[in-house]
C-alpha cells in the first residue's frame, strides 16, 4: 500500500525544517575565520611586504613558544601547591593560599609580569646569594624573567582550577582511603589528585592557550618574541597593517591548533568515561 499524499507532505515539511535548523546552527563564523586566514596566507605568499614581514617576525616564534611553555609549567606547579592550600584544613596554609589568589587575581597581568621580572626574581636571587653564594639567577635573561612573572600570575587561576577539581571528587573517597590506613597526603596523591587532574585537563589546556596569547605581554621587557618583532618590523618599514596582520596570523594559527588538540583530548576523556 502506497503512502498517501497527506502522509508524505508533513514528512517533507518536517525534513525541510530539520535542514533549515541545521543550516542556522552551522558554524558560519568558522567559514569567515577561514577566509580571513586564507587571505593573510595568500598575501604572505604573493605580496612582498607581507612576505618580508613574515620572514622577519617568524624569528620570534621559538622564543614565544619557550616563554609560553616555561610560564605554563611554573603556573601549573605553583597552582597545584596553591590549590592544595585552598582545600587545606590548616588555617595558616589556607589563608596564605587564599591571599595569594585574591591579590594576584586583582592585579593586571602586565603589572604581574613586570613585578615578577624586576622585583621577585632579583629578590630570590639576593636570598639565594645569602644562603648559597655559588648559586645565582644572574644567568636568567629577560625572556625567562618574563616567563616567571607570567607563571606567577597564572598560578592563581590554576589554583582555582585545581581546587574545583579536588572538591568535585566525592568526599567519601577520602574517607574510604583514610579508613584503609592511608595518610591525608597518601590519599590525596594516589586517590584524589589522579581523578581530579583527569577532570580538569580541558580547562588546563585552555589556560595553555591563554598563556600563549598573554606571552605577548613579555614584549614590555623588550624581549624579541612575536609581538616585539612585529613592533620592530613596523618601526623599520612603517607598515602597521602588514606587521600586525602577520603577527595576528601567527597567534591565530597556534591558538587554533592548540584549541583542536584540547577539544580532541576532551572528546577522548568523554569517550573513556
Secondary structure, DSSP 8 states (H G I E B T S, - for coil): ----HHHHHHHHHHHHHHHHHHHHHS-HHHHHHHHHHHHHHHHHHH-HHHHHHHHHHGGGHHHHHHHHHHHHHHHHHHHHHHHHHHT-S-HHHHHHHHHHHHHHHTS-HHHHHHHIIIIIHHHHHHHHHHH-TT---TT--HHHHHHHHHHHHHHHHHHHHHHHHHHTS-HHHHHHHHHTT--HHHHIIIIIHHHHHHHHHHHHHHHHHHHHHHGGGGGGGT--SHHHHHHHHHHHH--HHHHHHHHHHHHHHHHHHHHHHHHHHHHHHHHH-
